[in-house]
C-alpha cells in the first residue's frame, strides 16, 4: 500500500467499484459496522504488537461518511471512511451494509503482459472484452477497424485505434496505446480495467496497480495508530482503505460478523470463500477444510477472531491461509474432512504479516467437528467471547454475539444403551436365557422355525426400557 495521496479527486462510485473489483465491499453510510484495528495495521504493514495503552479486538461503529477517491498521479482508487464508535446499535441497520456497485457498469480487467506494456507496442484485447465492452466492428470491412474514445477516472479522454487483424486474427489497440502506457507509467503486472455504462454506451478505462513495495510506512502506521487510539477514546476517526485483491476488509458489516460468530468453529469443518476471478470483475468460489480454529491467548489481541481460522484450500497447489470467520461460508451438508488432510493444491493469497501466535492447544482438548458436539460447542463459545481480563470498552458498548448456539448438525445427547441379541443352539430351555436377561423380569414365549424352537425373552434390564434377548434351542 502506498501512503495516502495528497492530490486526489472524488469519482463516480460505480466507476470506483468497477476498478476496485467485485470482491471489494465498502459499508453504506449510517450502517452499523465492526472496525478491526488489527486488520487496519495489517493493511499498512504496521507492527501488530504496537504498545497501545488500551485497545480491543473490535470496535462497533456507525459509518458517518464515505468518499470514493482516485489518486491524480497513480490513478489508484481508495476510499476515506469516517466512523463514530457506538454504545448501541439500536436504530441502525446491521444487515447488508455494503455500498456495492450497481449493474449499470460492465467491466473487464486484464493484467498487462510485457508485450502489452512495451513502449511502442499494442494491446491485445481479450475476445470477451471486445464482445461485451467495445462497440462492434464492421467485419465486412477490410480490415475491420474503428476509433475508440474512452475516459479515465479523472474524465480525461483517450483515443485508441481498434483493429481486428493478425494470424490468427485478434482484437488489437494500436495507435494511441503507447501514449496511454507512457502517461500512466504502466508496467507488466498492472491491470487495465475497461468499462461501459449500459445506459449511454460510454467507455471508461481505469488502472489497478500491481503490488509493489514503497510508500512511507512510518507515516501509514502513525495514521493507523492515531485512528485506533481515537476509536478507543470514543472519538470519531477516519480510515483510508485501499482495495487490494486478496486483502480482507477491516471495516465489516455488523450482521455479517454476528452471523459468523454464531457458528462454533472447529477443525474438520468444510467451508467455501468467494474470491476474485482473473479479471476481478466477477467472483468465483473455492472450497477447503478448516484445520485449526483458535485465537491469541495473550497480548493486546487476546481472543481476537481476526484470521482465527486456518484453512487448507482444495486448489491445484494445496495452499493454506488464515482467514476470519466472516470471510467464509460454512457448508453444513458437506462431509467433514480429517483435520490433518493436506490437499495437493495451492492458491495464491496475500501474506498474513500481522498474524500472532495462537494457542492451538485449545483444540487438542476438543474433538473434531461431528464428535461430542457439546464439548465442541463449549470450546467455540469460550474462544469467541471477549477476554475478561482485558480493558473493557465504555459501559454498554456493543459486542459481537457471545451466545453461540448449538452447531447446526448437533442433536441432543441421548443415552446410548447396548442391546444384546443372543442366539444359542444346543441348550435346554431352562438354561438358554442370556446373562443380560437374567438381571431383569422376563416373559418368555416360544415358536418353531425350520424345526427348531425359538424362545424370546422380553427383559427390563434398565428401568423403563424394554430389551429383547433371543435364544434358539435345538430339539
C-alpha distance (Angstrom), angle and dihedral (degrees) to the residues before:
residue distance angle dihedral
X1 . . .
X2 3.79 . .
X3 3.78 122.3 .
X4 3.83 116.7 -87.6
X5 3.80 107.5 -78.5
X6 3.79 122.0 -115.8
X7 3.83 93.8 -150.4
X8 3.79 113.5 52.4
X9 3.76 138.3 140.2
X10 3.78 132.7 -150.5
X11 3.79 114.4 -112.1
X12 3.78 137.0 -170.4
X13 3.81 109.2 -70.4
X14 3.82 93.2 -134.7
X15 3.82 90.8 53.8
X16 3.82 89.0 45.8
X17 3.81 92.5 54.0
X18 3.81 92.7 46.4
X19 3.80 90.8 54.2
X20 3.82 93.6 42.4
X21 3.81 93.6 53.4
X22 3.79 138.4 -114.6
X23 3.81 93.5 -82.0
X24 3.81 94.8 60.5
X25 3.81 117.7 101.4
X26 3.80 123.6 -169.6
X27 3.83 116.5 -173.4
X28 3.79 119.5 -115.8
X29 3.79 120.8 -111.3
X30 3.85 113.0 -90.1
X31 3.80 92.6 15.8
X32 3.81 123.6 130.3
X33 3.79 115.7 -111.5
X34 3.79 142.4 166.3
X35 3.78 117.0 -122.7
X36 3.81 114.3 -149.2
X37 3.84 110.4 -157.7
X38 3.80 91.2 -168.6
X39 3.80 90.5 60.8
X40 3.80 91.5 46.6
X41 3.81 90.8 55.1
X42 3.78 90.0 46.0
X43 3.82 92.0 55.7
X44 3.80 92.8 55.6
X45 3.83 93.7 40.4
X46 3.80 91.2 -117.0
X47 3.79 122.2 154.9
X48 3.80 109.1 -87.1
X49 3.82 91.2 -152.5
X50 3.81 95.5 62.1
X51 3.79 111.4 154.2
X52 3.80 98.7 -107.1
X53 3.79 119.0 -179.2
X54 3.81 90.2 -143.0
X55 3.76 133.5 -3.9
X56 3.80 142.2 144.9
X57 3.79 133.0 -145.5
X58 3.82 90.5 -113.9
X59 3.78 136.1 15.4
X60 3.84 120.8 -159.0
X61 3.80 112.1 -133.4
X62 3.78 146.1 170.3
X63 3.80 118.5 -127.1
X64 3.81 106.9 -121.7
X65 3.80 99.7 177.7
X66 3.80 142.7 -13.2
X67 3.80 125.3 -153.8
X68 3.81 120.5 -165.2
X69 3.79 108.1 -149.4
X70 3.78 141.7 176.0
X71 3.79 126.3 -157.9
X72 3.79 109.6 -115.9
X73 3.82 92.8 -142.1
X74 3.81 107.3 35.1
X75 3.84 97.3 26.9
X76 3.81 87.6 -134.0
X77 3.81 112.0 153.0
X78 3.79 121.1 -136.6
X79 3.79 138.9 153.6
X80 3.77 137.3 -132.5
X81 3.80 113.1 -142.9
X82 3.81 120.3 -166.6
X83 3.82 112.6 -152.9
X84 3.80 134.6 -171.9
X85 3.84 118.2 -158.0
X86 3.80 111.4 -122.7
X87 3.77 137.7 -144.3
X88 3.80 94.2 -162.7
X89 3.80 139.6 4.8
X90 3.82 94.5 -140.7
X91 3.81 103.9 137.7
X92 3.79 100.4 13.5
X93 3.80 125.1 103.7
X94 3.81 108.3 -111.2
X95 3.79 97.7 179.6
X96 3.79 126.9 81.4
X97 3.76 99.0 -11.0
X98 3.79 95.8 170.1
X99 3.77 123.3 129.4
X100 3.79 92.9 -151.7
X101 3.77 124.4 176.0
X102 3.79 116.8 -92.1
X103 3.80 125.4 -123.1
X104 3.80 92.2 -101.2
X105 3.81 92.9 94.8
X106 3.81 124.2 65.1
X107 3.79 113.8 -162.8
X108 3.77 142.5 -179.3
X109 3.80 127.4 -176.0
X110 3.78 128.6 -161.0
X111 3.80 127.3 -168.3
X112 3.78 106.6 -129.9
X113 3.78 118.4 -114.9
X114 3.80 122.6 -149.2
X115 3.79 88.2 -98.6
X116 3.82 92.3 51.7
X117 3.82 92.0 49.7
X118 3.81 94.7 42.5
X119 3.79 113.4 119.7
X120 3.79 107.3 -114.3
X121 3.79 95.0 17.4
X122 3.76 133.0 106.0
X123 3.77 136.4 -114.4
X124 3.80 121.3 -108.4
X125 3.80 107.3 -140.0
X126 3.83 115.4 -147.8
X127 3.80 112.1 -120.8
X128 3.81 92.7 -120.7
X129 3.81 91.2 54.2
X130 3.80 92.2 48.6
X131 3.81 92.3 49.2
X132 3.81 98.0 44.1
X133 3.80 106.1 29.8
X134 3.81 109.6 24.8
X135 3.82 125.1 67.0
X136 3.82 112.6 -98.3
X137 3.79 118.5 -93.1
X138 3.79 124.7 -129.5
X139 3.79 100.0 -112.5
X140 3.82 90.4 -172.6
X141 3.80 88.4 70.3
X142 3.80 121.3 85.0
X143 2.92 105.0 -108.4
X144 3.83 105.6 11.5
X145 3.82 103.6 -128.8
X146 3.81 141.2 155.7
X147 3.80 140.6 167.7
X148 3.80 116.8 -115.7
X149 3.79 126.2 -156.5
X150 3.80 115.2 -159.3
X151 3.79 132.3 171.1
X152 3.78 125.5 -137.4
X153 3.81 125.8 -138.3
X154 3.81 90.9 -80.2
X155 3.81 95.9 50.4
X156 3.81 96.5 -102.9
X157 3.82 114.7 145.8
X158 3.81 122.1 -125.7
X159 3.80 125.7 -172.4
X160 3.82 122.8 -147.8
X161 3.79 131.2 -179.6
X162 3.79 108.7 -131.0
X163 3.80 114.4 -159.2
X164 3.81 135.9 168.4
X165 3.80 110.2 -143.0
X166 3.81 145.8 111.1
X167 3.80 136.1 83.6
X168 2.91 106.4 -52.1
X169 3.78 92.5 22.0
X170 3.77 117.4 -113.7
X171 3.79 141.8 163.9
X172 3.82 114.6 -92.5
X173 3.81 138.0 -180.0
X174 3.79 107.7 -147.0
X175 3.81 124.1 154.4
X176 3.79 110.7 50.2
X177 3.80 95.7 19.6
X178 3.82 97.0 96.2
X179 3.80 90.4 50.5
X180 3.79 89.7 53.6
X181 3.84 92.9 47.8
X182 3.80 92.0 51.2
X183 3.80 95.0 45.0
X184 3.80 93.4 49.5
X185 3.82 93.2 38.8
X186 3.77 92.0 -130.3
X187 3.79 122.4 -175.8
X188 3.78 134.6 -175.0
X189 3.80 108.5 -74.1
X190 3.80 95.5 36.8
X191 3.80 115.9 111.1
X192 3.78 129.3 -130.6
X193 3.81 116.0 -152.3
X194 3.80 118.3 -154.0
X195 3.80 115.5 -161.2
X196 3.80 138.4 -176.8
X197 3.78 128.5 -164.5
X198 3.78 104.4 -137.4
X199 3.80 96.8 -150.4
X200 3.82 95.3 55.0
X201 3.84 104.8 16.0
X202 3.82 88.7 -126.3
X203 3.80 113.7 161.0
X204 3.81 125.2 -136.8
X205 3.79 134.4 -178.9
X206 3.81 126.8 -156.2
X207 3.78 138.3 -179.7
X208 3.78 128.5 -125.9
X209 3.79 109.2 -171.4
X210 3.80 122.8 -139.7
X211 3.80 118.9 -116.1
X212 3.77 107.2 -84.7
X213 3.79 134.9 166.2
X214 3.77 119.5 -111.7
X215 3.76 141.8 77.9
X216 3.76 131.3 106.9
X217 3.80 101.0 -65.2
X218 3.81 93.1 -179.3
X219 3.79 91.4 54.8
X220 3.80 91.9 46.1
X221 3.80 92.3 49.5
X222 3.80 91.6 46.9
X223 3.81 91.3 54.0
X224 3.80 92.0 48.8
X225 3.80 92.7 47.7
X226 3.81 90.8 48.4
X227 3.82 90.2 51.6
X228 3.81 91.7 49.9
X229 3.79 93.1 49.7
X230 3.82 91.5 48.9
X231 3.80 90.4 49.4
X232 3.80 92.4 52.0
X233 3.81 90.3 51.2
X234 3.81 90.0 52.8
X235 3.81 94.1 -111.9
X236 3.79 123.3 136.2
X237 3.79 113.3 -100.3
X238 3.80 140.1 -179.0
X239 3.79 128.6 -129.5
X240 3.80 127.4 -164.0
X241 3.79 111.4 -138.8
X242 3.81 122.1 -162.4
X243 3.82 112.5 -168.0
X244 3.77 111.1 -134.7
X245 3.78 128.2 172.8
X246 3.80 109.2 -105.8
X247 3.81 95.1 12.0
X248 3.84 114.9 117.7
X249 3.79 123.9 -125.5
X250 3.80 115.5 -108.4
X251 3.83 94.8 -163.2
X252 3.81 105.2 63.1
X253 3.82 133.7 176.7
X254 3.81 109.3 -96.9
X255 3.80 96.0 -130.0
X256 3.79 91.6 50.9
X257 3.81 90.3 56.2
X258 3.80 93.5 43.0
X259 3.80 92.6 52.6
X260 3.79 92.1 48.7
X261 3.80 93.0 50.3
X262 3.80 92.0 52.1
X263 3.80 88.2 72.0
X264 3.84 116.9 86.6
X265 3.79 96.6 -132.8
X266 3.79 118.6 -152.6
X267 3.78 141.1 156.0
X268 3.79 114.6 -74.8
X269 3.79 98.4 37.8
X270 3.80 118.4 131.3
X271 3.81 117.9 -129.6
X272 3.77 141.2 170.6
X273 3.81 131.4 -151.5
X274 3.80 134.4 -160.7
X275 3.80 113.6 -123.0
X276 3.78 133.5 177.3
X277 3.78 116.8 -92.6
X278 3.80 120.2 -126.1
X279 3.80 92.0 -83.9
X280 3.86 92.5 39.7
X281 3.82 89.8 -134.8
X282 3.80 93.8 109.0
X283 3.79 138.8 22.1
X284 3.78 131.2 -109.6
X285 3.82 128.9 -167.0
X286 3.78 126.5 -123.8
X287 3.81 125.7 -173.2
X288 3.76 133.0 -148.3
X289 3.79 146.0 148.5
X290 3.80 129.2 -99.4
X291 3.81 109.5 -118.6
X292 3.82 97.5 176.3
X293 3.80 137.7 12.7
X294 3.78 115.6 -171.9
X295 3.79 142.3 126.3
X296 3.81 132.4 -141.4
X297 3.80 109.7 -80.9
X298 3.81 96.5 -162.8
X299 3.78 138.4 33.0
X300 3.78 132.7 40.3
X301 3.81 93.3 -49.4
X302 3.79 94.1 53.4
X303 3.82 110.1 159.6
X304 3.80 92.4 0.2
X305 3.83 111.1 158.6
X306 3.82 90.7 -150.4
X307 3.83 107.0 126.8
X308 3.82 90.8 -14.8
X309 3.83 94.2 147.2
X310 3.78 123.6 77.6
X311 3.80 110.3 -158.3
X312 3.79 132.1 -172.4
X313 3.79 108.2 -148.4
X314 3.80 124.1 -141.3
X315 3.79 94.0 -129.8
X316 3.82 133.3 123.8
X317 3.80 94.7 -87.9
X318 3.82 101.3 38.8
X319 3.79 95.4 -122.0
X320 3.77 125.5 -178.9
X321 3.77 129.3 -156.1
X322 3.78 140.7 178.3
X323 3.79 110.1 -120.1
X324 3.79 137.3 171.6
X325 3.84 118.9 -108.4
X326 3.82 93.0 -114.0
X327 3.82 91.1 57.0
X328 3.80 93.0 65.2
X329 3.78 137.7 52.7
X330 3.80 119.8 -133.2
X331 3.81 114.8 -128.1
X332 3.84 104.3 -149.9
X333 3.81 95.9 176.7
X334 3.78 95.2 52.7
X335 3.82 120.7 96.7
X336 3.78 111.7 -100.4
X337 3.79 116.5 -114.3
X338 3.75 129.2 -138.5
X339 3.84 108.5 -91.0
X340 3.78 88.5 -131.3
X341 3.80 93.1 56.8
X342 3.79 114.7 123.1
X343 3.83 112.9 -172.4
X344 3.77 118.1 -145.9
X345 3.80 92.8 -120.4
X346 3.80 135.6 88.1
X347 3.81 139.3 -162.3
X348 3.78 128.5 -160.9
X349 3.80 113.7 -114.2
X350 3.77 134.7 171.8
X351 3.84 106.9 -94.1
X352 3.80 118.1 -103.3
X353 3.83 100.5 -125.7
X354 3.76 95.7 166.1
X355 3.81 100.2 50.8
X356 3.77 112.7 128.2
X357 3.78 125.8 -150.4
X358 3.78 110.4 -88.7
X359 3.75 132.6 -154.6
X360 3.79 98.4 -109.4
X361 3.79 89.5 173.4
X362 3.79 86.2 83.4
X363 3.77 88.4 78.3
X364 3.79 95.1 49.4
X365 3.77 92.5 73.0
X366 3.78 92.7 52.0
X367 3.81 130.1 64.2
X368 3.81 125.9 -119.2
X369 3.79 120.0 -88.4
X370 3.78 111.9 -68.5
X371 3.85 95.3 35.8
X372 3.80 127.9 90.7
X373 3.80 92.9 -11.5
X374 3.78 96.0 -169.3
X375 3.79 93.5 60.5
X376 3.78 92.2 44.3
X377 3.80 91.1 51.4
X378 3.77 90.7 50.4
X379 3.78 89.5 54.5
X380 3.79 92.4 50.5
X381 3.79 93.0 50.8
X382 3.78 91.7 47.4
X383 3.79 94.6 48.9
X384 3.80 95.7 47.2
X385 3.77 97.9 47.3
X386 3.81 117.0 98.2
X387 3.81 113.8 -103.2
X388 3.77 115.5 -93.4
X389 3.79 95.1 -146.3
X390 3.80 98.4 51.1
X391 3.82 122.6 94.5
X392 3.78 106.1 -82.2
X393 3.82 127.0 -132.7
X394 3.82 119.4 -108.4
X395 3.79 116.0 -66.4
X396 3.80 115.0 -63.3
X397 3.79 93.6 4.7
X398 3.79 112.2 166.3
X399 3.80 114.6 -100.8
X400 3.81 129.8 -167.2
X401 3.79 110.9 -99.8
X402 3.80 114.0 -71.0
X403 3.81 98.5 178.2
X404 3.77 97.8 89.7
X405 3.82 109.2 -167.9
X406 3.77 125.7 -143.4
X407 3.78 118.7 -68.8
X408 3.84 110.5 -88.7
X409 3.79 91.0 -117.4
X410 3.81 95.0 42.3
X411 3.79 117.5 116.7
X412 3.82 125.6 -165.4
X413 3.77 112.5 -86.1
X414 3.82 111.8 -99.4
X415 3.77 130.0 -162.3
X416 3.79 108.1 -102.7
X417 3.79 111.8 -142.4
X418 3.79 122.7 -175.5
X419 3.79 112.9 -130.8
X420 3.76 114.7 -157.3
X421 3.80 123.3 -158.9
X422 3.79 112.8 -171.0
X423 3.78 124.7 -166.6
X424 3.81 113.9 -166.2
X425 3.78 126.3 -178.5
X426 3.81 128.1 -164.5
X427 3.81 99.3 26.4
X428 3.80 132.8 116.5
X429 3.76 118.9 -110.3
X430 3.79 91.0 -110.9
X431 3.82 94.9 62.9
X432 3.75 100.5 29.9
X433 3.81 98.0 95.3
X434 3.80 114.5 108.1
X435 3.82 120.3 -120.6
X436 3.79 90.3 -109.4
X437 3.77 93.2 56.7
X438 3.80 92.4 50.0
X439 3.78 91.0 65.7
X440 3.77 94.6 67.6
X441 3.79 144.6 33.3
X442 3.75 113.5 -68.9
X443 3.80 139.4 -169.8
X444 3.79 113.1 -163.6
X445 3.78 127.5 -155.6
X446 3.80 128.9 175.5
X447 3.78 137.3 -152.0
X448 3.81 133.4 174.5
X449 3.80 122.2 -114.4
X450 3.84 123.5 176.9
X451 3.80 92.7 -20.3
X452 3.80 95.6 -47.0
X453 3.79 129.5 104.5
X454 3.81 112.9 -125.9
X455 3.83 117.1 -156.3
X456 3.83 117.5 -162.5
X457 3.79 121.5 -166.3
X458 3.80 122.7 -163.2
X459 3.78 106.1 -147.1
X460 3.79 131.0 -166.3
X461 3.79 98.8 -161.5
X462 3.79 92.8 150.2
X463 3.82 120.2 45.2
X464 3.77 109.6 -98.7
X465 3.80 94.1 3.8
X466 3.82 124.2 99.4
X467 3.79 121.8 -151.5
X468 3.83 130.2 -175.7
X469 3.77 124.3 -134.7
X470 3.80 117.3 -171.5
X471 3.79 126.8 -157.1
X472 3.81 126.2 -177.5
X473 3.80 122.7 -152.7
X474 3.74 128.7 -159.4
X475 3.83 112.7 -140.4
